[in-house]
Amino acid sequence: MLKSEEHFLEIINEVFPNIHPHMLVGRGDDCAVLVCPSKMCMSSDLFLEDVHFRLRYFSPEDVGYKALAVNLSDLAAHGAMPLGFNLNLTWPSYLDVKFCRSMLESMAELAGHYNLALTGGDLSFGSSLGLGVAIWGQSPENILLRRSCLPGDIMFIVGEVGLARCGFMLLEEDSQDIHQYPLSAASHLRPVPLVLEGQIAAGKKIVKGLMDVSDGLARDLPRFLLQDTGLQIDPSFHINQEVAAYCGVINADPVIFSLLGGEDYALLGGCAEDDWPLIQSSLASAWKLGRVVSAQGIYLEGQRLTLKGFDHFEK
């Protein structure tokens, strides 16, 4: 049992080093003092029990990993080098010391992979588990912004779409077939942040923006494109084998299923048509999504699709 706030902080200090090259003054004072570059990228995300995850099928290790991974994915979308993060926690009475330590150790392992410092945060008692992460990193010289693509440009994806939705649906229904979809389960529970891929893309002056796909392509594409443009989906749209198999079971169109997606944490980018071969050769996991057109919406085989994607406030 966690005895007090000090007990909790002791565990944090055991798991996360408080001496780090990215900090001049570490945790324990009113503020940490950070070593910062001249340009930084910063983002934050909430990760809340029964909103973003369920303890019914998320292990404590999964919770700690994913809470940090989704923030790293935002840095990946700007090609940033991760530097540090703050962690805010609300902690319920029904979770014990073992859960706490396992969750934090998993988060620390991922942070260590990117030499990422935990610089501070806050801790409060709450009715359910909630994690809030604020993260920052060094901005690349080439800042990758949205709404830079023009009609005729190629839109591409780095990573997979549809797998996380497949995993989520199987886990939600407690499907006995989940072992047949290992990539799908892993994509939902432990998405891999494409930090290196984002840095490679940022190093290419030919990339016209990059975006973290978290709410599904149907929702995120309009956020990426200029207001009066849309996308014609490529006929060779990439479908993962597990997504294709699951869509066959539930009698769903795999392209539509993948466009709705959700929590893919793939990277969406754009480039001029002549530059696509260089992008493809530089990023092994990149594939062509489609071509930007001079009309709003997403088009598949000449038909405009009416898809929304995920929104927390729409029921």
C-alpha positions as CSV (number, residue, x, y, z in Angstrom):
1,M,0.0,0.0,0.0
2,L,1.2,3.5,-0.8
3,K,1.6,5.2,2.6
4,S,1.9,8.8,1.7
5,E,2.8,11.3,-1.0
6,E,6.4,11.1,0.2
7,H,6.3,7.3,-0.3
8,F,5.1,7.9,-3.8
9,L,7.9,10.4,-4.5
10,E,10.5,8.0,-3.1
11,I,9.4,5.4,-5.7
12,I,9.6,8.0,-8.5
13,N,13.2,8.9,-7.4
14,E,14.2,5.3,-7.3
15,V,12.9,4.7,-10.8
16,F,13.9,8.0,-12.6
17,P,17.4,9.4,-12.2
18,N,17.4,13.0,-10.9
19,I,20.7,13.8,-12.4
20,H,20.5,14.3,-16.1
21,P,22.4,16.3,-18.7
22,H,19.2,18.0,-19.7
23,M,18.7,19.4,-16.2
24,L,20.9,21.9,-14.3
25,V,18.6,21.5,-11.2
26,G,16.5,18.4,-10.9
27,R,13.3,17.4,-9.1
28,G,12.8,18.4,-5.5
29,D,12.8,22.2,-5.7
30,D,9.9,24.4,-6.7
31,C,11.1,24.2,-10.3
32,A,13.6,22.2,-12.3
33,V,16.2,24.2,-14.2
34,L,16.5,22.9,-17.7
35,V,19.2,23.0,-20.4
36,C,17.2,24.2,-23.4
37,P,18.0,24.7,-27.1
38,S,17.2,28.0,-28.9
39,K,14.1,26.4,-30.6
40,M,11.9,23.8,-28.9
41,C,8.8,21.7,-29.7
42,M,6.4,21.2,-26.8
43,S,3.2,19.1,-26.5
44,S,1.0,17.5,-23.8
45,D,-1.6,14.8,-23.5
46,L,-4.0,13.4,-21.0
47,F,-4.2,9.6,-20.5
48,L,-7.3,8.8,-18.4
49,E,-8.7,5.6,-17.1
50,D,-11.9,4.5,-18.9
51,V,-11.4,7.3,-21.4
52,H,-8.1,6.4,-23.0
53,F,-7.5,3.0,-21.4
54,R,-9.2,0.3,-19.4
55,L,-7.4,-1.6,-16.6
56,R,-9.4,-4.6,-17.6
57,Y,-6.9,-5.3,-20.3
58,F,-4.1,-2.7,-19.9
59,S,-1.3,-3.9,-17.6
60,P,0.4,-1.3,-15.4
61,E,3.4,-1.6,-17.8
62,D,1.1,-0.9,-20.8
63,V,-0.3,2.2,-19.0
64,G,3.1,3.7,-18.2
65,Y,4.5,3.0,-21.7
66,K,1.6,4.3,-23.7
67,A,1.1,7.5,-21.6
68,L,4.6,8.5,-22.6
69,A,4.6,7.0,-26.1
70,V,1.7,9.1,-27.4
71,N,3.5,12.3,-26.4
72,L,6.7,11.1,-28.1
73,S,4.6,10.6,-31.2
74,D,3.8,14.4,-31.2
75,L,7.5,15.2,-31.1
76,A,8.0,12.7,-34.0
77,A,5.5,14.7,-36.1
78,H,7.9,17.7,-35.9
79,G,11.1,15.7,-36.3
80,A,12.2,16.8,-32.8
81,M,14.8,15.3,-30.6
82,P,13.2,14.4,-27.2
83,L,14.7,16.2,-24.2
84,G,12.4,16.0,-21.1
85,F,8.9,15.6,-19.8
86,N,6.7,16.4,-16.7
87,L,4.3,13.9,-15.3
88,N,1.1,14.8,-13.4
89,L,-0.8,12.0,-11.7
90,T,-4.1,11.4,-10.0
91,W,-4.0,8.2,-8.0
92,P,-6.9,6.1,-6.7
93,S,-7.0,4.1,-3.5
94,Y,-7.6,0.8,-5.3
95,L,-4.1,0.7,-6.9
96,D,-1.1,-0.6,-4.9
97,V,2.7,-0.1,-4.7
98,K,3.3,-3.0,-7.1
99,F,1.1,-1.3,-9.8
100,C,2.8,2.0,-9.2
101,R,6.3,0.7,-9.5
102,S,5.6,-1.4,-12.6
103,M,3.9,1.5,-14.3
104,L,6.7,3.9,-13.6
105,E,9.5,1.4,-14.5
106,S,7.9,0.8,-17.9
107,M,7.7,4.6,-18.5
108,A,11.3,5.0,-17.4
109,E,12.4,2.2,-19.7
110,L,10.9,4.0,-22.7
111,A,12.2,7.4,-21.5
112,G,15.7,5.9,-21.2
113,H,15.5,4.7,-24.8
114,Y,15.3,8.4,-25.9
115,N,17.6,9.8,-23.1
116,L,14.5,11.7,-21.9
117,A,14.6,13.3,-18.4
118,L,11.7,13.4,-16.0
119,T,11.9,17.0,-14.7
120,G,9.0,17.2,-12.3
121,G,5.2,17.1,-12.1
122,D,2.4,16.9,-9.6
123,L,0.6,14.2,-7.6
124,S,-3.0,14.1,-6.3
125,F,-5.4,11.6,-4.9
126,G,-8.3,10.9,-7.3
127,S,-11.3,8.7,-7.9
128,S,-9.6,7.0,-10.9
129,L,-6.1,6.8,-12.5
130,G,-5.1,9.7,-14.7
131,L,-1.8,10.7,-16.2
132,G,-1.0,14.1,-17.8
133,V,2.3,14.4,-19.6
134,A,3.9,17.6,-20.9
135,I,6.9,16.9,-23.2
136,W,9.5,18.9,-25.1
137,G,12.3,18.4,-27.5
138,Q,14.8,20.2,-29.7
139,S,13.2,21.5,-32.9
140,P,14.9,20.6,-36.2
141,E,16.1,23.3,-38.5
142,N,13.3,22.4,-41.0
143,I,10.0,22.9,-39.1
144,L,7.3,20.6,-40.4
145,L,4.0,22.4,-40.4
146,R,0.5,21.4,-41.5
147,R,-1.4,23.0,-44.5
148,S,1.5,23.2,-46.8
149,C,0.4,20.8,-49.5
150,L,-1.0,21.9,-52.9
151,P,-3.1,20.1,-55.5
152,G,-1.1,17.4,-57.2
153,D,1.1,16.7,-54.2
154,I,1.4,13.2,-52.9
155,M,0.2,12.4,-49.4
156,F,2.0,9.5,-47.6
157,I,1.8,7.5,-44.4
158,V,4.8,6.3,-42.3
159,G,3.6,3.3,-40.3
160,E,0.3,1.5,-40.2
161,V,-3.3,2.6,-40.0
162,G,-6.2,0.4,-38.8
163,L,-4.3,-2.0,-36.6
164,A,-4.9,-0.1,-33.4
165,R,-8.7,0.1,-34.1
166,C,-8.7,-3.6,-34.8
167,G,-6.9,-4.3,-31.5
168,F,-9.2,-2.0,-29.6
169,M,-12.3,-3.7,-30.9
170,L,-11.0,-7.1,-30.1
171,L,-9.9,-6.1,-26.6
172,E,-13.1,-4.3,-25.8
173,E,-15.2,-7.4,-26.7
174,D,-12.9,-9.7,-24.8
175,S,-12.5,-11.7,-27.9
176,Q,-10.9,-15.2,-27.6
177,D,-9.4,-14.6,-31.0
178,I,-7.1,-11.8,-29.8
179,H,-4.0,-14.1,-30.0
180,Q,-4.6,-14.3,-33.8
181,Y,-4.0,-10.5,-34.0
182,P,-0.8,-9.9,-32.1
183,L,0.2,-6.7,-34.1
184,S,-3.3,-5.3,-33.6
185,A,-3.2,-5.8,-29.8
186,A,0.3,-4.4,-29.6
187,S,-0.6,-1.3,-31.7
188,H,-3.4,-0.4,-29.3
189,L,-1.5,-1.3,-26.0
190,R,2.0,-0.2,-26.9
191,P,2.2,2.0,-30.0
192,V,5.7,2.6,-31.3
193,P,6.5,6.3,-31.5
194,L,8.2,7.0,-34.9
195,V,10.8,9.4,-33.5
196,L,13.6,8.4,-35.8
197,E,11.4,8.4,-38.9
198,G,10.2,11.9,-38.0
199,Q,13.8,13.1,-37.7
200,I,14.7,11.6,-41.1
201,A,11.6,13.3,-42.7
202,A,12.6,16.6,-41.1
203,G,16.0,16.2,-42.6
204,K,14.5,16.1,-46.1
205,K,13.8,19.6,-47.3
206,I,11.3,18.1,-49.7
207,V,8.7,17.0,-47.0
208,K,5.7,19.4,-46.9
209,G,4.7,18.9,-43.3
210,L,4.1,16.0,-41.0
211,M,1.4,15.1,-38.6
212,D,0.8,12.5,-35.9
213,V,-2.3,10.4,-36.8
214,S,-4.2,9.9,-33.5
215,D,-7.9,10.5,-34.2
216,G,-8.0,8.5,-37.4
217,L,-7.2,9.6,-41.0
218,A,-10.8,10.6,-41.6
219,R,-10.6,13.2,-38.8
220,D,-7.0,14.2,-39.2
221,L,-6.7,14.7,-42.9
222,P,-8.8,17.8,-43.0
223,R,-6.7,19.2,-40.2
224,F,-3.6,18.7,-42.3
225,L,-4.8,19.9,-45.7
226,L,-5.5,23.5,-46.8
227,Q,-9.2,24.4,-46.4
228,D,-10.2,24.2,-50.1
229,T,-8.3,20.9,-50.9
230,G,-9.0,17.3,-50.4
231,L,-7.5,13.8,-51.1
232,Q,-8.1,11.2,-53.8
233,I,-7.2,7.9,-52.1
234,D,-4.7,5.8,-54.1
235,P,-6.1,2.5,-55.5
236,S,-3.2,0.6,-53.9
237,F,-4.1,1.8,-50.4
238,H,-2.0,-0.3,-48.0
239,I,-4.0,-2.7,-45.8
240,N,-2.3,-4.7,-43.1
241,Q,-3.0,-8.4,-43.3
242,E,-4.5,-8.5,-39.7
243,V,-6.8,-5.6,-40.6
244,A,-7.9,-7.4,-43.8
245,A,-8.5,-10.6,-41.9
246,Y,-10.5,-8.9,-39.1
247,C,-12.6,-6.9,-41.7
248,G,-13.4,-10.2,-43.4
249,V,-14.8,-11.5,-40.1
250,I,-16.9,-8.5,-39.3
251,N,-17.9,-7.9,-43.0
252,A,-16.3,-4.4,-43.1
253,D,-14.6,-2.6,-46.0
254,P,-10.9,-2.6,-44.9
255,V,-10.1,0.8,-46.6
256,I,-13.0,2.5,-44.8
257,F,-12.1,0.7,-41.5
258,S,-8.5,1.9,-41.8
259,L,-9.5,5.5,-42.6
260,L,-11.7,5.6,-39.5
261,G,-8.7,4.2,-37.5
262,G,-8.0,5.9,-34.2
263,E,-4.8,5.8,-32.1
264,D,-2.7,4.8,-35.1
265,Y,0.2,7.1,-34.1
266,A,1.5,6.8,-37.7
267,L,2.9,9.9,-39.4
268,L,1.0,11.6,-42.2
269,G,3.1,13.7,-44.6
270,G,3.2,15.3,-48.0
271,C,5.6,16.0,-50.8
272,A,5.7,17.0,-54.5
273,E,5.0,14.1,-56.9
274,D,8.6,14.2,-58.3
275,D,10.0,13.8,-54.8
276,W,7.9,10.8,-53.7
277,P,10.6,8.2,-54.9
278,L,13.2,9.8,-52.6
279,I,10.8,9.7,-49.7
280,Q,10.0,6.1,-50.4
281,S,13.7,5.1,-50.5
282,S,14.5,7.1,-47.3
283,L,11.6,5.8,-45.2
284,A,11.2,2.0,-45.5
285,S,7.8,2.1,-43.8
286,A,6.3,4.9,-46.0
287,W,3.5,4.2,-48.4
288,K,1.4,6.3,-50.8
289,L,-2.0,7.4,-49.4
290,G,-3.2,9.5,-52.3
291,R,-3.0,12.7,-54.2
292,V,-4.2,16.2,-53.1
293,V,-7.1,17.5,-55.2
294,S,-8.8,21.0,-55.6
295,A,-11.9,20.0,-53.8
296,Q,-12.7,19.4,-50.1
297,G,-13.2,15.9,-48.8
298,I,-11.8,12.4,-49.1
299,Y,-12.5,10.6,-52.4
300,L,-12.3,6.9,-53.1
301,E,-12.8,5.6,-56.7
302,G,-14.4,9.0,-57.6
303,Q,-16.9,9.0,-54.7
304,R,-16.7,11.4,-51.8
305,L,-16.7,9.6,-48.5
306,T,-18.7,10.8,-45.5
307,L,-16.5,9.7,-42.6
308,K,-15.9,11.5,-39.3
309,G,-13.3,9.7,-37.3
310,F,-12.9,10.0,-33.5
311,D,-14.0,13.0,-31.3
312,H,-14.1,12.9,-27.5
313,F,-17.1,15.2,-27.4
314,E,-19.2,13.4,-30.0
315,K,-21.3,10.5,-28.7
